[in-house]
Amino acid sequence: MISKKYLKTKPFAKVTFSLGKKESQGAKRIALAAEFNNWSTTELELNKNKSGKFSVTVDLEQGKSYEFRYVLDGEVWENDTQADAYVPNNLTFEDNSVVKV
């Protein structure tokens, strides 16, 4: 799930990426790999709360679209079922999730 909070005084939005307990598939660690972090699988780890939901909030420039995927336990790449769009990934022949800010 993706939620967006637009800032009136800055050209950025606070975007929260989250996966529920069911979507996290029992993962112990989940990272957000995206264009804006050079597809790093370690830089942006989602935090897990008591109910088992994982989430992380990042500041993203408004008026742009960003490709991303979740990486579960450093191995399994997953899309967000609530993404704004999907685009082909030419490396794996799968789709990447897209968030439009």
DAPENOR-V480096 format. One record per pair of residues at least 12 apart in sequence whose C-alpha atoms are under 8 Angstrom apart, sorted by the first residue. I is the first residue (numbers start at 1). J is the second residue. If there is no record, write none. Layout:
# DAPENOR-V480096
i=I j=J
i=I j=J
This chain:
# DAPENOR-V480096
i=1 j=17
i=1 j=18
i=1 j=19
i=1 j=80
i=1 j=81
i=1 j=82
i=1 j=83
i=2 j=15
i=2 j=16
i=2 j=17
i=2 j=18
i=2 j=82
i=2 j=83
i=2 j=99
i=3 j=15
i=3 j=16
i=3 j=17
i=4 j=16
i=4 j=101
i=11 j=61
i=11 j=62
i=12 j=59
i=12 j=60
i=12 j=61
i=12 j=62
i=13 j=59
i=13 j=60
i=13 j=61
i=13 j=62
i=13 j=101
i=14 j=57
i=14 j=58
i=14 j=59
i=14 j=60
i=15 j=57
i=15 j=58
i=15 j=59
i=15 j=60
i=16 j=55
i=16 j=56
i=16 j=57
i=16 j=58
i=17 j=55
i=17 j=56
i=17 j=57
i=18 j=46
i=18 j=53
i=18 j=54
i=18 j=55
i=18 j=56
i=19 j=53
i=19 j=54
i=19 j=55
i=19 j=80
i=20 j=52
i=20 j=53
i=20 j=54
i=21 j=51
i=21 j=52
i=21 j=53
i=21 j=54
i=24 j=53
i=24 j=54
i=24 j=72
i=27 j=72
i=27 j=73
i=28 j=72
i=28 j=73
i=29 j=45
i=29 j=46
i=29 j=72
i=29 j=73
i=29 j=74
i=30 j=45
i=30 j=46
i=30 j=54
i=30 j=70
i=30 j=71
i=30 j=72
i=30 j=73
i=30 j=74
i=31 j=43
i=31 j=44
i=31 j=45
i=31 j=46
i=31 j=70
i=31 j=71
i=31 j=72
i=31 j=74
i=32 j=44
i=32 j=45
i=32 j=46
i=32 j=68
i=32 j=69
i=32 j=70
i=32 j=71
i=33 j=68
i=33 j=69
i=33 j=70
i=33 j=71
i=34 j=66
i=34 j=67
i=34 j=68
i=34 j=69
i=35 j=66
i=35 j=67
i=35 j=68
i=36 j=66
i=39 j=68
i=41 j=71
i=41 j=74
i=44 j=56
i=60 j=101
i=61 j=101
i=62 j=101
i=63 j=100
i=63 j=101
i=64 j=100
i=64 j=101
i=65 j=98
i=65 j=99
i=65 j=100
i=65 j=101
i=66 j=98
i=66 j=99
i=66 j=100
i=67 j=87
i=67 j=96
i=67 j=97
i=67 j=98
i=67 j=99
i=68 j=96
i=68 j=97
i=68 j=98
i=68 j=99
i=69 j=96
i=69 j=97
i=79 j=95
i=79 j=96
i=79 j=97
i=80 j=97
i=83 j=97
i=83 j=98
i=83 j=99
i=84 j=97
i=84 j=98
i=84 j=99
i=84 j=100
i=85 j=97
i=85 j=98
i=85 j=99
i=86 j=98
